[in-house]
C-alpha cells in the first residue's frame, strides 16, 4: 500500500511539472525583500524551459511591471524593477505573495497580509505613474483561476471611467488534473439531479443545427455568436450534467498515459474540465503553442476528428495574453460526447480555405457513451426548473 501511494505521488508530481500550463509558488517577504526577492530553487529547477532574463509581474489590479532576473550564488532573484513593484503595492515585511507563472514570461501575483493571512484589498486599486498598457491605468474586471473566484469586480475611482474589457473569458489553464482533483472525483459519489426524459433529442449545435459541406466534401457544423463562451452580466448559458458512471483512478490514469504516449513536440494535450464540456465551452490554448502553430490573432480554424470536420474559432485576447477555442467548440464537444477527464490531443494538419486544421485524437476515460442531461434556465413566476435529457 505504501509503495502504491509513493508511486502515485511521484506520478502526480511528474505530471504537475511536465504538463501543467500554469504553476505556482509562494514567498514570505523577509529581510531585504524591498531590494530583491528569491525565487524557490525547486521552482526554477523544474521548469520545462529556462526563465528569460526579464519577466513581467502582473498585480491584482491588472497592471504590469517589468522585472529583471539575476542569479546570485545559484539562487535566482527578482531584481531590477522589483523595487518599483514593492513600492507601488506598499509591501511590508511578512506579507505573503503567491506567484502564478503562465509559462510565457509572466507571473500573476496575489498579495496577502502576513499578519492576518487575508488578501490585501488595496492591491486591486494600485495605480502606476506614467503610461501603462491600460489606457486609464485601471481594469474593471479580472478573471481569477477557476476554483477560487470566477470574477473580481473592482469599483471605479470617482469621476474616472475605464474602458470596458471582455466581461468574461475562462482560461482553464490547468489542462491536466491534480491528484487531489482526481481522488475527489473517484472517492466521493457525485450528486446528480434526477429528472424525467422528455423523449426529445437536443440538437448538438446552436440555432437549427444544420450542417454544411466544405470544398473537400467533409461535413462542417455551422455555428453562430450565441455559442461564444463570453458571458454577459446576468446571462445564463446552457449547462449540461453528465450521466456517465463513476470512474476509477486507473481509468483516468490509463486515458492520460495513452494520450501522453501518442503526443509529440507539435501536439497539445488537454484534459477536459467542466468548463470545457458542460458549461461555458471555452478551451484555453497555451500562448506559446498558439504562437508556433496558429497565430496570435482571432481566426477561424477547423477541428477534424476521424472523417468529420467542425468549423470553430480561435479568439486571442492580446491584453490578457491568452486565447482559446470558442464558437464551434461546443458543437465538437456535444457531437463527440466528450466528458470530464477525457483527454484530447490536438495536432496541426495543414490548411483548408486558408484556415488551420487541427486533427483531434480523443482518449476516453469510459468507452460507453451515456446521454448527458441539458439543464434549462429557471422560468419566471416561480416555476420549477425543467431538465431535458439529450443525446449529444
KEKEVEX-710656 format. One record per residue (C-alpha): residue number from 1; residue in three letters; x, y, z. Coordinates in steps of 0.1 Angstrom, whole numbers. Layout:
! KEKEVEX-710656
n/res/u/v/w
NUM/ALA/X/Y/Z
...
! end
This chain:
! KEKEVEX-710656
n/res/u/v/w
1/UNK/0/0/0
2/UNK/28/23/9
3/UNK/47/17/-23
4/UNK/15/23/-43
5/UNK/9/57/-27
6/UNK/46/66/-32
7/UNK/44/57/-69
8/UNK/11/76/-73
9/UNK/27/107/-56
10/UNK/57/105/-79
11/UNK/35/102/-109
12/UNK/13/132/-98
13/UNK/45/153/-92
14/UNK/58/145/-126
15/UNK/25/153/-143
16/UNK/24/187/-125
17/UNK/58/199/-135
18/UNK/58/185/-171
19/UNK/22/191/-182
20/UNK/5/219/-162
21/UNK/4/250/-182
22/UNK/5/273/-151
23/UNK/24/266/-119
24/UNK/26/284/-86
25/UNK/49/293/-57
26/UNK/46/315/-27
27/UNK/71/336/-8
28/UNK/71/355/25
29/UNK/87/389/24
30/UNK/116/389/49
31/UNK/150/407/53
32/UNK/159/428/23
33/UNK/127/419/4
34/UNK/124/456/-7
35/UNK/156/452/-28
36/UNK/152/417/-43
37/UNK/132/385/-38
38/UNK/144/350/-42
39/UNK/126/325/-65
40/UNK/125/290/-49
41/UNK/152/267/-63
42/UNK/128/238/-68
43/UNK/105/260/-90
44/UNK/135/271/-111
45/UNK/150/236/-115
46/UNK/117/220/-125
47/UNK/106/245/-152
48/UNK/103/229/-186
49/UNK/121/260/-201
50/UNK/146/283/-185
51/UNK/132/316/-173
52/UNK/142/346/-196
53/UNK/164/374/-184
54/UNK/134/396/-177
55/UNK/98/388/-168
56/UNK/65/406/-163
57/UNK/48/408/-129
58/UNK/10/413/-132
59/UNK/-6/426/-100
60/UNK/-42/421/-88
61/UNK/-50/455/-104
62/UNK/-42/441/-138
63/UNK/-12/465/-142
64/UNK/22/451/-151
65/UNK/58/457/-140
66/UNK/89/446/-160
67/UNK/114/430/-137
68/UNK/149/417/-145
69/UNK/162/384/-130
70/UNK/196/380/-115
71/UNK/215/349/-103
72/UNK/235/352/-71
73/UNK/252/321/-56
74/UNK/230/297/-75
75/UNK/198/315/-64
76/UNK/176/334/-89
77/UNK/162/367/-77
78/UNK/136/392/-89
79/UNK/160/422/-91
80/UNK/159/454/-111
81/UNK/123/466/-113
82/UNK/112/446/-82
83/UNK/117/477/-61
84/UNK/90/496/-80
85/UNK/66/467/-76
86/UNK/72/467/-38
87/UNK/68/505/-36
88/UNK/37/507/-57
89/UNK/20/480/-37
90/UNK/32/493/-3
91/UNK/45/458/6
92/UNK/56/452/41
93/UNK/78/426/59
94/UNK/59/393/65
95/UNK/35/399/36
96/UNK/28/367/17
97/UNK/29/367/-21
98/UNK/16/340/-44
99/UNK/31/338/-79
100/UNK/14/321/-108
101/UNK/36/315/-138
102/UNK/19/312/-172
103/UNK/48/297/-190
104/UNK/52/328/-212
105/UNK/75/351/-190
106/UNK/46/365/-169
107/UNK/38/360/-133
108/UNK/4/368/-119
109/UNK/8/379/-83
110/UNK/-17/378/-53
111/UNK/-8/397/-22
112/UNK/-17/387/14
113/UNK/-12/404/47
114/UNK/12/382/67
115/UNK/-4/393/100
116/UNK/-39/380/93
117/UNK/-33/359/61
118/UNK/-61/378/43
119/UNK/-57/392/8
120/UNK/-48/429/7
121/UNK/-78/446/-8
122/UNK/-58/477/-17
123/UNK/-37/457/-41
124/UNK/-66/457/-65
125/UNK/-66/496/-66
126/UNK/-30/502/-73
127/UNK/-21/529/-99
128/UNK/12/534/-116
129/UNK/26/568/-125
130/UNK/32/572/-162
131/UNK/19/552/-192
132/UNK/7/517/-188
133/UNK/-7/490/-211
134/UNK/-42/501/-199
135/UNK/-53/535/-212
136/UNK/-65/548/-178
137/UNK/-44/526/-156
138/UNK/-74/506/-144
139/UNK/-92/474/-150
140/UNK/-129/469/-142
141/UNK/-130/431/-142
142/UNK/-105/403/-140
143/UNK/-105/365/-142
144/UNK/-91/346/-113
145/UNK/-84/309/-119
146/UNK/-113/286/-117
147/UNK/-115/270/-83
148/UNK/-112/303/-64
149/UNK/-131/333/-76
150/UNK/-146/335/-111
151/UNK/-150/372/-113
152/UNK/-135/401/-94
153/UNK/-153/434/-97
154/UNK/-132/465/-88
155/UNK/-152/497/-84
156/UNK/-140/527/-105
157/UNK/-125/557/-89
158/UNK/-148/587/-86
159/UNK/-151/605/-119
160/UNK/-129/581/-138
161/UNK/-142/558/-165
162/UNK/-123/527/-175
163/UNK/-125/511/-209
164/UNK/-147/481/-207
165/UNK/-129/448/-213
166/UNK/-144/415/-222
167/UNK/-169/407/-194
168/UNK/-158/371/-190
169/UNK/-134/347/-205
170/UNK/-124/315/-188
171/UNK/-88/304/-191
172/UNK/-89/269/-176
173/UNK/-52/268/-179
174/UNK/-46/237/-159
175/UNK/-51/211/-186
176/UNK/-40/181/-166
177/UNK/-59/173/-133
178/UNK/-41/173/-100
179/UNK/-40/142/-78
180/UNK/-64/157/-53
181/UNK/-88/166/-81
182/UNK/-88/131/-94
183/UNK/-92/115/-60
184/UNK/-121/138/-52
185/UNK/-139/126/-83
186/UNK/-135/89/-77
187/UNK/-136/88/-40
188/UNK/-169/105/-35
189/UNK/-203/99/-51
190/UNK/-214/126/-75
191/UNK/-246/144/-67
192/UNK/-268/142/-98
193/UNK/-301/158/-103
194/UNK/-329/134/-112
195/UNK/-353/142/-140
196/UNK/-377/126/-164
197/UNK/-367/124/-200
198/UNK/-390/143/-223
199/UNK/-380/120/-251
200/UNK/-367/147/-275
201/UNK/-332/148/-289
202/UNK/-315/181/-282
203/UNK/-297/195/-313
204/UNK/-259/195/-309
205/UNK/-255/229/-324
206/UNK/-269/263/-317
207/UNK/-297/275/-339
208/UNK/-311/248/-362
209/UNK/-281/226/-360
210/UNK/-277/224/-398
211/UNK/-246/211/-415
212/UNK/-227/225/-445
213/UNK/-201/209/-467
214/UNK/-166/221/-472
215/UNK/-147/220/-505
216/UNK/-133/186/-497
217/UNK/-167/172/-492
218/UNK/-165/168/-454
219/UNK/-194/179/-432
220/UNK/-189/211/-412
221/UNK/-210/220/-383
222/UNK/-224/256/-385
223/UNK/-221/279/-356
224/UNK/-232/314/-345
225/UNK/-224/340/-320
226/UNK/-246/325/-294
227/UNK/-221/297/-289
228/UNK/-195/321/-276
229/UNK/-183/315/-240
230/UNK/-183/352/-233
231/UNK/-209/356/-206
232/UNK/-226/390/-201
233/UNK/-236/400/-166
234/UNK/-267/382/-156
235/UNK/-267/360/-187
236/UNK/-270/322/-184
237/UNK/-255/298/-209
238/UNK/-266/263/-215
239/UNK/-253/238/-189
240/UNK/-252/200/-190
241/UNK/-249/173/-164
242/UNK/-231/141/-170
243/UNK/-248/107/-167
244/UNK/-216/87/-171
245/UNK/-210/61/-144
246/UNK/-184/68/-117
247/UNK/-149/64/-129
248/UNK/-118/48/-113
249/UNK/-83/61/-108
250/UNK/-69/35/-131
251/UNK/-93/45/-159
252/UNK/-83/82/-155
253/UNK/-46/73/-155
254/UNK/-49/50/-185
255/UNK/-66/76/-207
256/UNK/-39/101/-198
257/UNK/-10/77/-203
258/UNK/-23/67/-237
259/UNK/-26/103/-247
260/UNK/9/111/-235
261/UNK/23/81/-255
262/UNK/7/95/-286
263/UNK/19/131/-281
264/UNK/48/147/-298
265/UNK/66/181/-299
266/UNK/39/197/-321
267/UNK/8/184/-302
268/UNK/-12/200/-275
269/UNK/-27/177/-248
270/UNK/-57/189/-229
271/UNK/-77/171/-202
272/UNK/-113/180/-203
273/UNK/-127/201/-174
274/UNK/-163/210/-166
275/UNK/-159/244/-183
276/UNK/-147/226/-214
277/UNK/-176/201/-218
278/UNK/-205/210/-195
279/UNK/-207/248/-193
280/UNK/-191/279/-208
281/UNK/-174/257/-236
282/UNK/-141/276/-238
283/UNK/-109/256/-243
284/UNK/-77/275/-233
285/UNK/-48/272/-257
286/UNK/-13/279/-243
287/UNK/2/311/-257
288/UNK/35/295/-268
289/UNK/17/267/-286
290/UNK/-7/291/-304
291/UNK/22/313/-315
292/UNK/40/283/-330
293/UNK/11/266/-347
294/UNK/-17/292/-351
295/UNK/-11/329/-348
296/UNK/-18/354/-320
297/UNK/-49/368/-336
298/UNK/-86/360/-339
299/UNK/-91/334/-367
300/UNK/-113/306/-380
301/UNK/-99/271/-376
302/UNK/-111/236/-383
303/UNK/-113/207/-359
304/UNK/-111/173/-376
305/UNK/-119/140/-358
306/UNK/-118/109/-379
307/UNK/-138/117/-411
308/UNK/-157/147/-399
309/UNK/-147/183/-396
310/UNK/-161/211/-375
311/UNK/-156/248/-381
312/UNK/-146/267/-349
313/UNK/-129/299/-339
314/UNK/-97/307/-320
315/UNK/-101/340/-301
316/UNK/-69/357/-289
317/UNK/-70/384/-261
318/UNK/-39/405/-266
319/UNK/-44/425/-234
320/UNK/-46/394/-212
321/UNK/-21/374/-231
322/UNK/-41/342/-238
323/UNK/-65/327/-262
324/UNK/-87/297/-267
325/UNK/-112/279/-289
326/UNK/-147/294/-286
327/UNK/-175/292/-312
328/UNK/-178/258/-327
329/UNK/-160/241/-297
330/UNK/-194/234/-281
331/UNK/-206/216/-312
332/UNK/-175/195/-313
333/UNK/-179/185/-277
334/UNK/-215/175/-279
335/UNK/-213/158/-313
336/UNK/-184/137/-300
337/UNK/-198/131/-265
338/UNK/-167/145/-246
339/UNK/-168/141/-209
340/UNK/-148/155/-180
341/UNK/-113/139/-177
342/UNK/-114/127/-213
343/UNK/-82/137/-230
344/UNK/-79/155/-263
345/UNK/-47/157/-284
346/UNK/-45/185/-309
347/UNK/-21/184/-339
348/UNK/-17/208/-368
349/UNK/-27/192/-401
350/UNK/-23/218/-428
351/UNK/-47/243/-442
352/UNK/-82/244/-456
353/UNK/-97/275/-472
354/UNK/-68/295/-457
355/UNK/-76/283/-421
356/UNK/-56/259/-399
357/UNK/-68/223/-395
358/UNK/-63/207/-361
359/UNK/-65/169/-361
360/UNK/-80/158/-327
361/UNK/-74/125/-311
362/UNK/-98/115/-282
363/UNK/-88/93/-253
364/UNK/-119/84/-233
365/UNK/-119/75/-196
366/UNK/-151/54/-203
367/UNK/-158/40/-237
368/UNK/-195/36/-232
369/UNK/-215/67/-242
370/UNK/-242/79/-219
371/UNK/-266/107/-229
372/UNK/-260/139/-210
373/UNK/-287/160/-194
374/UNK/-294/196/-205
375/UNK/-303/219/-177
376/UNK/-327/246/-188
377/UNK/-326/280/-171
378/UNK/-353/286/-144
379/UNK/-386/300/-157
380/UNK/-403/331/-142
381/UNK/-433/332/-120
382/UNK/-419/306/-96
383/UNK/-420/276/-120
384/UNK/-396/248/-111
385/UNK/-366/242/-133
386/UNK/-372/218/-162
387/UNK/-345/194/-173
388/UNK/-342/178/-207
389/UNK/-324/146/-214
390/UNK/-303/148/-246
391/UNK/-281/126/-267
392/UNK/-251/145/-279
! end
